[in-house]
Amino acid sequence: MKVAVIGTGYVGLVTGVVLADLGNDVICVDRDEAKVAMLLRGESPIFEPGLSELLQQALRKGTLSVSTSISEAMASAEVVFIAVGTPPNPDGSPDLSAVEQVAREIARSIRQYTVIVNKSTVPVGTGTLVEKIMADEGVDPSLFDVVSNPEFLREGSAIEDTLHPDRIVIGFERREAAERLILLYAPFESSMILTDRASAELIKYGANCFLAMKISYINALSRLCELAGADIGVVAKGIGADARIGKQFLQAGLGWGGSCLPKDVNGLIATARTLGYDFELLRAVDAINDEQPLHFLNRLETRLGGFSGKTIALLGLAFKANTDDIRHATSLSLIERLKAAGATIRATDPQAMPHVRELHPDLNYCDDAYKASEGADAVILVTEWNEFRRLDLGRLANLVRQPILFDGRRLYYRAIAEAAGFEYHTIGS
């Protein structure tokens, strides 16, 4: 099938590369000429396991091309995915200006019947908005259909999630449009949820916000464990053993970050407000998440008697392992608080250091955890990279000024850390 993908961020690039790898004729479009040139060289602008290899393979096979021209992409497209960014406005609502601009350009370039797919995370009603833009541009309604097809990718495992989705959601108004996407997605052999467009638009927000709620809930419960002398790890295991609840997203830690959960929580709060509903539950979920890393840092500050003149090692800067993404990363709020309190920061991360350096050039960036920990008054484990799982904690304890380890991801066993010589602190115990 001939497919156009507008936008080459995480969602657009992964979608385009995977569909091309499966034999479709795909053209990815981005207005950033430097990014397009990079992609044409087979270089991925983002770090995602397996993505560079698939990109290069699709380019070699000739199933993938890259362009800055939507008009070129629309010349033969049967399906066009809108996968541009929808960053938050100051009030938390998603900024749809890029979606609107792409819709106008599609309208000016459409030549034959095309299914227009909203792949970006957008609020309910966006499909209707795209339809209106097409109509305002004078496009015959018989030339297009607008479909909602939300993505459920996790950064760090986006290729796997695209190839083996646990469900594919298709929201449509006319059956003909759905049938084209069913044919496109048939090789994935996944269950498909066929529904109206408004419901599909809400599924994405609803799913992400529910996951955020689970994380904030277990983090709130971890505070109670700290006060009562309980262990949140055991409590979460007991809760997650209930099949009605499940164990996923019940890992207490420093909270959620990244490009999806913070944006989607605030986006659904804003959407609800627009529709006349005050989503108090989600506002509380968001507040708990904002407080979680600061609560953890308060414990360390109390233990050290203040941060002024202290050296703190941060192990991990990306918002999660296997990505270089620092959007809404916990590390950034920790850095700002530590700097304001007069601490010296030594930091390391396998992928994200260049991005953080752009924001905080004054930090001491180190090649590995051992160098970052030299002379530190405390070590904070921020991101659960596998490299940090394999650390020789005994060696680490001999490098620090004070052997104090604050494990923000519950990565280590207390007995092992203490046997290595560390005074061990973690979330929820």
Secondary structure, 3 states (H helix, E strand, C coil): CEEEEECCCHHHHHHHHHHHHCCCEEEEECCCHHHHHHHHCCCCCCCCCCHHHHHHHHHHHCCEEEECCHHHHHCCCCEEEECCCCCECCCCCECCHHHHHHHHHHHHHCCCCEEEEECCCCCCCHHHHHHHHHHHCCCCHHHEEEEECCCCCCCCCHHHHHHCCCCEEEECCCHHHHHHHHHHHHHHCCCEEEECHHHHHHHHHHHHHHHHHHHHHHHHHHHHHHHHCCCHHHHHHHHHCCCCCCCCCCCCCCCCCCCCHHHHHHHHHHHHHHHCCCCHHHHHHHHHHHHHHHHHHHHHHHHHCCCCCCEEEEECCCCCCCCCCCCCCHHHHHHHHHHHCCCEEEEECCCCHHHHHHHCCCCEECCCHHHHHCCCCEEEECCCCHHHHCCCHHHHHHHCCCCEEEECCCCCCHHHHHHCCCEEEECCC
